[in-house]
């Protein structure tokens, strides 16, 4: 059984500079947002099923529309039929495009927040130590688990820090808007708290 969650101050100390505490606390909200957002994001299989159902219903509507004799319609409303057929065509095309973008593999939902957590730790590490850590760095893996718990999340697996190895490697490979934001927060805090941030 693990002890109570580490504090942001203790995580900052492990990274190498207590002055990072405020940045770590501020960036923890990004981990929380990602976790909350994932709860409302549908799985690929659900998106595919919804698109297949929409496509089938659109084709059913098209069949019903084609069964209506033109003589039975008021002359003033016949002009809407070409628009309806174009809309049907557009919806079927939208469904096909969406289906092609979402793999048929069900897949396992990625663990939300973990890569962001690891990015925050590796950027803080680089800020203090002047270089990004390697993915196999046991200290960084342990700090990731501590920071994850400081953010209010449960420990990963049985608390073995090596559970973070793949996540750290993935985080090191990501060059995203989130990573730029993390660097911005780190560099801003390095000025405010006189941290000698070695990565610009």
Buried (B, 14 or more C-beta within 10 A) or exposed (E): EEEEBBBBBBBBBBBBBBBBBBBBBBBBEBBBEBBEEEEEEEEBBEBBEEBEEBBEEBBEBBEEEEEEEEEEEEEEEEEEBEEEEEBBEEBBEBBEEBBEEBEEEEEEEEEBBBBBBBBBBBBBBBBBBEEBBEBEBEBBBBBBBBBBBBBEBEBBEEBEBBBBBEBBEBBBEEEEEBBEBBBEBBBBBBEEBEBEBEBE
